[in-house]
Amino acid sequence: MSKENLKIKVFRSFGDVDLKSRWEQIMENNKYFIQNSYEWCSTWWKYYKEGKNLNIISVINNQQIEIIAPFYIEKKFIFSIIKFIGSGFTDYHQILVNKNVDYKPALEKLFEYLCSFSEWDYIYLEQINDRDLLFNYINGKLDFRRKFLVRCLIGELNYKSFNDFLKDLKKSDRHKYKRITNRLEEKGVLKLTKIIDSKNFDKNFNVLINMHNKRWANNSGSTKFMVNLNLLFLKDVFKKMFELNKAVLYLLNLDNELISYRLGFIENQQYYDWNTSFNVDFHKYSPGTIINFLIIKDLIDNENFGNIYKFNYMRGDYDYKRRLIPNSDISNNFLFLNYKRNFKGLILNSYYLWLRDLIKRRFKKLIKNKSFRLIFRLDEK
């Protein structure tokens, strides 16, 4: 593949049949994560396109698309920023590259165009995982600034049985699992239900949302699930994920009462744990821990999804995740930034690299101040 023969084509809508077909082919043949699929991106755009311009950049060789970069341009005041479609709901952003050919000239062509800043002042590439080829291409090779975002824990499930998995746990964690399970079973019958169809997901959707909001409102006061537009998107996009056989919902009931759930994806012989919550009335019984172990048992002992070798906790390396799975690995998500060399670009670069974090820290400190809360009546119901 010669860079001189490559062409850039920008798609301004999702309506192109050839784009959709090639998108699906590259996804299927190269094992990209489902949150970068045509279905996920086009559904996100359906709900969040207001104030944005679609800018899907492709690289074409011999009339065939070899790279798809799912971007949009967002205008904020006097600034124009190019970002990934799916921003805010995608754990691993990727540029879709046909890996079955010599793709480096096509990547060079793409980034030459991207760094021309033809319609934007700033390039904002978030949630790039250090296991992805995009990370390896950008890191240290181009005029991009890198910022660490979050760690991602991936657990190994290469066990012959769930009992073998339990033997690998620390003795204290193994005993805790058995103890809290026994305590709940004294109160009723524990049952794990696995949902793999859109109809039953739809039937349970509002229950999940209410549980999630009640759980997290006690900590932060608000969640993404309290925004109606977000709920419309999630309900729509997960219906499509279930129809593609890429999503699974686990429900843990005590008798007839739901006490915990976990919603995730099944892809590339991995379970991706995307969202979870529990009934706060059962907090002392650690229902989130119990459902985690029961899911691992299901993934190891049953073969409904074929062989699942990894439990991917996605964004957030929390201590409780490390305790729940003995053999784990860490990957990291990064933000890559580049800007047009002018005053506007310099302002944005300073904001995203350090100023935004400083403002967030100061605001969090302020919001905890008793005088501030009293003046603005934040604790009044």
N, C-alpha and C positions, 0 to 999 in steps of 0.2 A: 504494500500500500504506500503510495507516494503522496506526501502532503500537498504537493503542487496540484494534484488531480482531485483533491477533496473540496467539497463545497459546504458552505453553511446555509441551512434553511431554518427559518424561524416560523413556528406555528403560533398563530394568534387565537386559536380555538381548539377544542377537543373533537371537532366534527370531522376531521380528516380520516377517512377509512384506512388509508395506507399507514398513517401514524399509529392508529390503534392496533392494527394487525402486526406491525413490526415491533411495537411496544410489548405486546403479548409474547411474541417470539423470543425477543431478547430476555425477557423475564424468565420464561420457561427454560431456555437453553443455558442460562448462566447463573441460576439459583440466587437471584436478588430477593431481598426481603419484601414481603407482601405490602408493607406500607409505602412502597415505591411503585406499586402496580398502577396500571391505567385506571382501574376501578377506584382505588383509594384516592388517587390524585384528582381525578375528574369529579368525584363526589365532594371532596374538600373544596374544589373550585366552585362548585354549584352553590355552596353556602357562604363562602368567604370572599367572593370575587369583588365585592363592592369596594371602590376606591383603588383597585389594582388593575394592572395590565398583564395579561397572559403573555409569557415569553418563553415558550418551549423551544430550546435551541437543539438542533440536530446537526450531525455531521454526516454527509452523504458521500459514498464512494461507488462509482459505476451505477448510479441511480438507486442505490440501496442505502437505507439508514443504518449506520454503524454505531452511532452514539445518540442517546436521548438525554438531554439535561432539562429536567422538569422545573422550570423557573417561572417566577412572575416578578414584575417591577412594582414596587410600592413607593408612592410619593408621600413624603412627610415634610410639610412646610416647603422649604426650597430644595429639599434633598430627594434624590431618586436612588432607591436601593434595590438590588436584585437579590432575591431569596429563593429558597426551595419551596415549591408547592407542598402543602401539608404542614407548614410551620406551626408548632405548638402541639401537634398530635402525633408526630412521627419521631420514633426513638432512634432510628438509624436512617439518615438521609443518604441516598446514593445517586450517582450519575450512572445511567444504564449504558454499559459498554459491551459490545459484542466481543467476548474474550476469545472467540474461535479464530480470530484473524490477528495480524500484527496491528494492535490497536494504538500503539504509542503515537504514530503520526496523527491519528484522528484526535487523540487527547491534546496534542500540541496545537492542532488547528482550533479546537474548541477553546482552549485557554488563551490563545492569541486573540480570538474574537472577544472572549469575555473580558480580557484586560485592555481591550481597545476603548472601553467605557463609552460606547457609542450612544447609549440611551440612559446610562446610569452613572452615579457618582461613587457608588460604593457596592462592593461585593461582600455578601454576608452568607457564608456557607457554614451552617450550624449542624451539630450532631453528626459529625464525621467520625466514624469509628476507626481506631488505629489498626483494625484487621482488614479494612477495606482498601482496594487498590487506589481509590481516590486519595486516601491519606498518604500512601506511599508516593504517589505522583506529586502532590502539592508540597509535602513536608520538606522544607529545606531546599527546594529546587526553584521555586517561583517567589516573586516579591510579595508574599503573603505573611501576615502576622498570625501567630497561632496562640490560642487561649484554651487552657484546659476547662472542660465543663463538668464532666461527671464520670464516675467509674461504673462499669457494668459487670455484674457477677454471672458467671456461667458455670453451672454444676454438671458434673459427669454422672450419667445414669447407666453406665456400662456394667450392670450387675445381672446375675442369673436370676435372682429373686429379691423381693423386698426384704426378706430376713437377712440376706447378705448385706444389703444397704444399711440396715439397722446396726449390724455388727461393726460397721465402719464408723458409726457415730461415736462421739465421746460418751462415756458411760453416763455422765450426768444428763446429757441431752436425751439419750435413749430412755433413761428412767423418767425424765420429765414428760416425754411424749406418752409413755404408758400410764403415768400417774394422772395426767389431765384427761386422757381418754377415758380411763376408768371412772373418774369423777363425773364426767358427762353421761357416761352409760348408766350410772346409778340413777340419773334423773329421767332417762328415756332411751329411745332407740335412735342411734346415730345412723344416718344414711347419706351416702355420697351419690349424687345424680349427675350424670354427664349429658349435656345437651349439645348436639351437633347439627341441629336444623334451625332455620330462620324462624319458623312458626313458633316453636317453644321459646326461642330467645326473645321474640317479640312479646310473648305472653308474660315473661318475667322481667322485662326491661324496667318498668316503673318501680318494681319492688327493689331492684338493684340500686337504682338511682336514689331512692329514699334512704336505703341503708347507708349508702356511701355518703350522702350529704349529712345525715345525722351523725355519722362517725367522725367526719372531718370538720364539721362545723364546730365541734367542741374544742378543736385544736386551733384552727386558723380563722374561723368565722365565715369563710367562703371557699368554694371549690369551683372548678370549671364546670362541674355537673349542675351548678345552680344557674347557669346561663342557658336560656331556652334555645338559642341558635346552636350551641354546642350539642345539646341533646338531640336536636333534629338531625345534625350531621352524624352523630354516633349511631343513632338508631338506623339511619339509612345505610351508612357504610358497613356496619356489622351485618346487616341483612345480606349485603352482597358478599361479605367474607364467608358467611355461613353457606351461602349458595355455591360458593367456589370450593367448599370443603376445606377452608383454611382457618376456621375459627372454632373454638370450643368454650363452653361455659360449664363450670363445675359449681354445683350447689350442695351445701352441707346443711342438712336438716336434723333437728332434734325433735323426734316425733313429727308433728306437722308444722313446726316453726323453723323458718330459715334463720340460720345463725352465722353463716359466712358464705362468700362466693369468691371465685377467681375466674376472670375472663382473659382468654389468651388466644394465641395463634399456634397452629401446627404447620410447620414447614421445614423442609430440608433436614428431616430427622431430629428436629428440635421442638420442644414446647417453649413458647415465648409467653411469659407471665406478664400480661399488660396492665391489668387493673384488678384490685381486690379490696374487700372491706369485710366488716363483721358487725353483728348485732351488739351494740354497746351494752345491752343488758346482760350479755354473757362474757363480758370482758375478762373477768377473773378466771375463766376456763380456757383462755387462749384459743379461741376457735380458729383464728387465722393460722396458728401453728398446726392444729389438727388437720385442717383441710389441705395444707401444704403437704404433709406427710401422706395423706390418703391419695392425693393426686400423684405423688411419686410412686406410690404402690400401684396405682392403676396404670401408670406409664410403663413400669417395669414388668408387672405380672400379666398385663393384658396386651394384645397386639391389634387393637382396633385401628390404630394409626400406623401399623407397621412397627418397625423398630425405632424407638425414640432413644437417642443416646445422650441428649443434653437437656438440661432445664435452664433456660435463659431467663434470668430475672430482669433483663432489660435495664433501663436507667435507674441508678440509685444503688450504691454499694453500702447497704445498711448492715449493722452488726447482726440483726436477727436473721438475715439471709445467710450469712456465713455459718451460723449455728445450725441452720436447717439442712445443710448439705455438706458432707465431709470433704469431698474432692471437688475443688472449684478452681476456676481460673478467672483472671480479671482482664477485661479490655477497657479502653478509655475512649470517651467521646470528646471531640475537640471542636472549637469554632475557628474557622479560617477567615481572615479579613484582608481585603485589599481596597485601595481607594485611589480615585483620580487625584493626581497631584495638584490640587488647588485648595483654597481655603475651606470650601465646603467639605471636601473629603477629609481634610485634617481635623475638622471639628467632629465629624462622625467617628473617625478613628479613635480619637481621645474618649469620646462618649462610650463606645462599645468596649474598649479595652480596659478602662478603669473607672471612668466617671459614673457610669450607670450603677456599678456595684457599690460605689461609695454612697450614692444617693439612697440605694436600697438599705444599706446598713444603717445610715442615719435615720431613715424613716422608721425602720423596725425599732430602733432605740427610742425614738420619739413616741411611737404608738404605745409603748409600755409605760411611759411617764404618767404618773397619777394626775398631775395637774393638767396635762394635755387632755387626758381622757375625761376629766371633770369639765373642762371648758367646753369641749365639743360633745359632751353627753354621750360618749361612746358605750357606756355600760348601761344606759337606760334601755329598757325593753318596751 
